[in-house]
Amino acid sequence: MKIDRDLTEKAILPTLISLSWPIMVGEGMQLMYNIVDTFFVGQLGSEQLAAISLSFPLLFLLFSIAAGFMISGTTLVSQYTGDKSGDDADRAASQTLVFAVVLSVIFMLVGFLFGRELLALMNPEPVVLEYAWSYFSIVLFGAPMTFVYFMFSSVLRGIGDTKTPMVFKIFTVGINVVLDPLLIFGFWFFPELGIEGAAYATVIARLVSVIIGLFILFKGSRGIKVRPKYFVPDFKIFWKIMKIGVPASIGTSALSIAMTVMTFIVTSFGTYVLAAWGIVSRVASVIRLPSIGFSRATSVLVGQNIGAEKFEKAEKTAWKSVNVLFGIMVVVAFVGLVFAPYIIEPFADEPEVIRIGVEYLRIAVFAYTFLGIQMVIAGALKGAGRTGIQMFFRIFTLWILQIPLSYYLSHVGGWGPSGIWWGIFIAKLVGVTVMALWFRRGTWMRRVIE
């Protein structure tokens, strides 16, 4: 029997909270795994650790594009669920699965053809390049599992089930944490594979999760069912996936490339500033968790309400989410302002790194308050399928405001590293103000499932 996942009749605030907290827990678990994985690989030596760092930007770009396309699954499934139009949500989920497999194979082939050359462009030492290619090629081989894993999470979020993806994230991280030391160092009957062991641990964990996830989707026990009769490519739905997914993927790619450019600007001020940047970036990963949770929850609720043509409730949901998150982030910001030295000190020994890190964190916590609002509005736009507008505002904030401002204030304006931090703050403030003013017009509230 199909579970009713219609959220359009439920109270907004309790539903936002019930949808967002599992997302925050899942993302928190992923952060923990990244730390654990870095720790184990670090035991192998600096060259292996450098190889992971070398591979990360390329893998991040690849999987950011995948995540961008899989936003289509959340948008289409949520709107069809709100519309209550027969098996259309199941058909959209089935087509999203087919699209994910096709796209993953294309990306895998492109990665194998050009991945090594792209890694070499970063001019690493030969031994680091060899380690990086070994790690990259194994993770790339598991791309279909990663794409399907993203698809599984996205379609379940579309029907309002964020708890199952959370459980799977915890399960996947658990397998990774167990397999990492076994395959890296070799214990019991497990071979000692070094850096390749870390890659195999990731692929195996995703494979196990995907097998169980596909079983759930084919069985239909969570309220949505993947049906083989819908596996024949439907180019009308494929076009909708592309129309939603391409701008979303460009937006995520613009973010990853912008972060690389920002790192270059930071690096020009030396090791201490770069170290402080890295520390605050790790702290910011935790600060952003509420924003990620509320953004994705807003996407689901807005999508379902637009699908049901409850446009007034969709808009009310977006602004309610903005207000609640703003309250949370203001509290977080003042905690960061007061306790910044105590937050930074455990990560650094050098007094100068601590001083720079404290200065940056005290500005960053307020910048991330504005970023959180922008993320929630972006979540509403994704739920409506307006990823092109969301892409525009992301590029506007990062490339038109943040990068030029940070460079100008720090290098031309003579502010030094402080100019970078204030450039980020001003960009987030101006970016969210312009975005919110446009959003209030309400022209984004149109369905994409017609």
N, C-alpha and C positions, 0 to 999 in steps of 0.2 A: 504494500500500500504506500502511495506517495505521500511524503511528509509535506504539510503546508508550510512553506517558507516565506509567505507573504508578510512583509514587515510594515506595509503601508498603513495598517490600522492601529499600530502600536504607538505608545507614547515616545516622543522623540528622545529625550534625555536618557531615560533608562536603556533604550535600545542602543544609543550611541556608546554608552559605557559598556554594555554587554558585548558589543561588537569590537570595541577598541582594545580592551584589556588583554584578550588572548593574542592580538597582534603584537602588542608591546612585549608580552612575555616571550613570544616566538623570536622577535628581533633581538631581545636581550640574550636569549640562548645562543643566537648566531654570533653575537659579539663575544660571548664567552668562549665559543669554539675557536674563533679567530685568534684569541689570545693563547689558548691551549696549543693550537696547531703551530703558531709561531714559536712557542716555548720548545716544543719537541724538535722542530726542524732546527732551531737555534743550537740544540745540543750537538748537531752534526758538524757545525762550524760556520764561520762567517760567509764562506763561499756559497754554501747551500742556502743560507738565510738570504743572501743577496740574490740568489736565483729566484726565490719565491717573490721577492720584491720586484725583480725584473719582469716576472710573468704577470704580476697582479694587474697592471694597467690594461694590458691586452685582454686578459680574461674578464676584467671588470667591464670593459667596453663591450665585449661579446655578450656577456650575460645581462648587461644593462639593456642592450638592444632586444634580447629575448624577453626580458621583463616588460619592456615597453610594448611589444606586440601582445603579450599575454594580458595586458590591461584590457584588450578587446574582449577577452573572455568574461571578465567581471562586468564590463559595461553591457554587453549583449545579454548575458544571462540575467543580470539584475533587471534590465528593462523588460525582457520577456516574462520574467517572474512577476513583476508588477502588473504587466498587461494581462496575465492569466490566459494566454493564448495557446491552449492545448499543449502540444509537445514541442513548441518552438524553443523553449529553454534547453530541452534535451538535444534538439537538433543543433543549436548554437554550440553547446558543449562538445558534441561529437565532431562538428566541423573544426572547432578550435583545436581539438586533439590532432586531427589530420593535419591541420596547418602547422602545428607545433612540430610534428615529426618531419614534415617536408622541409620546413625552415631549418631545423636542426641539422639535417643531412647536408643541406647547402652550406651552412656555416662551417660544418665539420670539414667538408672538402676544401673550402676556401682557406680554412685555418691550416690544414695540412700542406696546402700548396704554398702559402705565403707566410705562415707563422714564424718560421725560423728566420726568414729575412727581416721581418718586422722586429723581432727580438734583437737581431744583430744591429739594427739601426740605432739602438741605444748605446752602442759601442761598449759592451761589457768585456771583461777579460774572457779569453777563450774557454777556460774551465767553467766560469759562471754561465756562459752561453750554453755549454753542453748540459749542465745541470738544469738550467731553465727550460731548454727544449725537451728534455726527458719529462720534466714535471708537466709542462704545458701540453705536450702531445697526448699524455695519458688522460689528463682532465678533459681535453678536447674530444677524445674518443668517447667520453661519457656525456657529450653534449646532448644527445637525444634524451637521456635520462633527466638531465637538468631542465631541458625545455618542457618535457612532460610533467616534471615536478612543479614547475611554475604554472603550467596549465591547470593541473589538479587544484592547486591552491587558489588560482584566480576564479575558476568556475564555482568552487565552493563558497568563496567570499561573495560571489554574485547572488547566491541564494540566502546570504546572511549567516552562513556557517563559518565562523572564524576560529572556532574551538578545534575542529578537526585538523586544519592546517597547523595550528599551534602544537597539537599532539605530535603530528608528523615532524615538525621542526625539532621538537625535543627528542623524538625518537632518532632522527637522522643525526643530530648532534651527538647523542649518546653513543651511537654506533661509531661515529668518527673518533670520539674521544677514546673509546676502547681499542679500536683498530690502529690508531696512529702509532702508539708505542710498540704494538705487536709487530706491525709491518715495517716500521722504520728501523727498529733495533734488532728485531728477531727474537722471539721468545717461544718456548715450547716447540711446536712443529711449524711455526710461522717463519718464513725466510726473512733474512735481513736485507731489506731493499733500499734503505737510505731514503733519499728525498723522493724516490719513486713510490715508496711505501705510503707517504702522505697523500700522493695523488690517487693511488689505488684505494686508500681508505675513503676518500671523498666519493669516488665513483661507485664503490660497493655500497656505501651508505645510501646514496641516491637510488641505486638499482633496487635495493630492498624496499625502500619507501615507495618507489614507482610501482613495483609489482603489487604491493598491498593497496596503494591508491587506485590503480586501475581496477582491481578486484571490487573495490567499493563503488567506483563509478559504473562499472558494468552491472553490478548487482542493484544499484539504485537505492541503497539503504540510507543515504543522507539527503534525499529529497530531489536529487537530479540523477538522470541515468544516461550513460553513453550507449547509443544504440548502433550496432553494425549497419543497419539499413540506411543510416545517415552518413556513412563513410564515403560514399561517392561524392567527390568534390562538388560543392555547390558554389559556383563562382559569384553568385549574388552575395552570399555570406562571406566568402573570401574577400570580396571587394570591401565589405563593411569592416572586416578585420584589418585590412590594409589601411582603410581610410582612418580608422581609429589608431591603429598600431604604428604606422609610419611616423606621424608627428610625435607620438609619445616616445618612440625610440630615438628620434632626433633630439628630443628634449633631454633624455637621459644621457645620450652621447655628448650633447653640449655641456652637460654638467661634468662628466668625467674628464673631458678635454680641458674645460675651464679650471678644474682643480689642478691639472698638470701645469697649466700656465701660471696659476697662482703660486704653485710650489717653486717655479722658476723665479718669480718675483721675490719670494721669501728667501730663496737660496742666495740671492745676490747680497744679502746682508750678513752672511756668515753662518757658522755652525750653531752658535748659541740661539740665534733667531729661528733657525730651522728646527732645532731641538724643541724650542718652546711651541712652535707651530704644530709639531707632531704630537706633543703632549695635549695641547688644547683640542686638537682634532679628535683624539681618542676620548677625551672628556665629552666633547660635543656629540659623539656617537650615542652617549647615554642621555644627554640633554634632549636630543631629538626624538627619543622613543615616544613620548606622548604625542608629538606632532605626527609621527608616522601612524600611530594607532588611530587618532581621530581623523586623519586624512583618508585613510582607507575605509574606515567606518562610514564617513560622510559619503564617499563614492558609492558604497552599496545602497545606503538609504536614499540618496538623491536619485540613483539609477532606478530603483524600484518605484519611487513616487512619480518620476517622469514617465516610466513605462505605464503606470496606472493613470497618467494624465492628471495627477494631483500636483500641479505646478506650484501652487501656493505653499503646499506643505514641503515641497522640495526646497524652495527658497528659504522657508523658515528653518528647515533642518540645517542648511548650510550656515546661516547666521547664528543659530543656537550653538553649533559646533565651534564656530569662531569665538564666540563669547566665553564658552567654558574653557576652551584651550588657552585663550588669552589670560584668563584668571590663573590657570595652572602655571603657565610660563612666566607670569609676573612674579609669582612666589619663588619659582626656580631661579629667576634672574636675581632677586634680592638675596637668596641664599648664596648664589655664586659671588655676588658683589661682596658680601661680608666674609665668606669663608674661603675666598680664592686662594690665599696662601696655604691653607691647610689641604686644599684639593691638589695643588700643584707640587708641593714639597715631596710627597712620597714618590714622585716620578723623576725627580732630578736631584743631583748633588751640588751642581754648580750654582752659586748664588745669583749669577747673572742670568742663567736660564730661568731660575725661579722668578726673578724680578720681571723679566720679559713675559713669562707665562702668566703671571698674576695680572699684569697690565692688560694683556690680550683677553684673558678669560673674563675680566670685569666688563669689557666692551662686548665680547662675544655673546654673553648670556642675554643681553638685551637685543643684540642683532638676531639671535635665534628665536627670540620672542616674536619678532616681526616675520621671520622666516616661517615659523609655525603657522601663523595666520595665512601666509601665502600658500603653504602646503595644503591647508584645509580647503581653501578656495579652489586650488588646483584639483583636489580630490572631488569636489562637487562638479567641476568641469569634466573630469574623467568619467564620472557617473553619467553625465549627460552626453558623453561621447564627443565633447568639444576639446579634443586633445590638441588641435591646431592652435587654438587660443592659448591653452596652457603652455604649449611649446614657445609661443611668441613671448609670453611674459617671463618665462625662464631665461630665454636668450636675452631679452631686454635687461633683466636684472643682472645677469652674470657678465654678458659681453658688452653691453652698452654702458652699464653703470659700474659694476664692481671692479672689473679688471682695469679699465682706464682710470677710475678714481684711485684705486689702490696704487697703481703705478705712478700716477701724477703726484699724489700727496706724498708718497714715500720718496720719490726720486727728484721730481721737478720742484715740488713745493717745499722740500727740505724738512719734512716731518720725520724722516727716517722710518724705521719699522712701525712706529705708531701710526703713520699714514696708511699702512696696509690695513690695520685693524679698524681705523675710522672709515676707510674706504668701504670696507665690508658693511659696517654699520649703516652708513648713509645709503648704500645701494639697497640694502634690505628694507629700510624705512621708505625710501622713495618708491621702490618696486612694488611693495605691498599697498601703498597708498594709491598708486595709479591703477593697480589691478582691482582693488576693492571698489574704486569709483566706477570703473567699467562694469564690474560684476553687478553693481546695484541697478544697472539699467535693465537687467533681466532678459536680455536678448539671447542668452545662452540656453534658455529652457525650451528645447525642442527635442523630440524623440529621434533616435537614429534607426529604429526598428520598423519604420513604415515600409 
